[in-house]
Amino acid sequence: MQRRSGTGGYTLIELMVAASIVAMLAAAALYSYRSAQLKNRRAAAETLLASIAQQEQQYFIDNRAYAVVGGTVTIDNVTDSLGLPRISTQPQISNYFTISVTCNPPPPATCSSQPSFYASATPLAGTVQVKDYTLVILSDGTRYAYPSGSSTSQTGIW
């Protein structure tokens, strides 16, 4: 067997090709990771809204009215001042969404004449979640999602 003379190793072009392949794989992995985080935070907000709706229904059964009567309150006000069990707002929700519960009767009814509620999770401005949907659940169980910057609802999101 003969020995090759010269230096062994890789050429600069081979190293650049390998580095570019690694960079493309890293970019794809980062995009997938961020997409999974966005979906995870949305799922947490969906779960919280479903819990709020369930607790509002229980409150309605016990008191013949929803916990929200007129105006809009945040989730902390609803759970603390109106006697609903405390719902934990995890940082993945409170850092990325504004949760609100509002009285929402169909016109011409008022909050006192026809009890209803509208619970929503709106992505906070200045966060990566702002590109996501505003999630809504109504007292009749109807669920909507509004894309960022749109007033047209989409079904099938949650």
JOMOUR-V915519 format. One record per run of one state. SS is the DSSP state (hx for helix, st for strand, lp for the rest). FROM is the first residue (numbers start at 0). TO is the last residue. If there is no record, write none. Layout:
SS & FROM & TO
SS & FROM & TO
This chain:
lp & 0 & 10
hx & 11 & 62
lp & 63 & 70
st & 71 & 73
hx & 74 & 80
lp & 81 & 89
hx & 90 & 93
lp & 94 & 95
st & 96 & 101
lp & 102 & 116
st & 117 & 122
lp & 123 & 126
hx & 127 & 130
lp & 131 & 132
st & 133 & 137
lp & 138 & 141
st & 142 & 145
lp & 146 & 151
st & 152 & 153
lp & 154 & 157
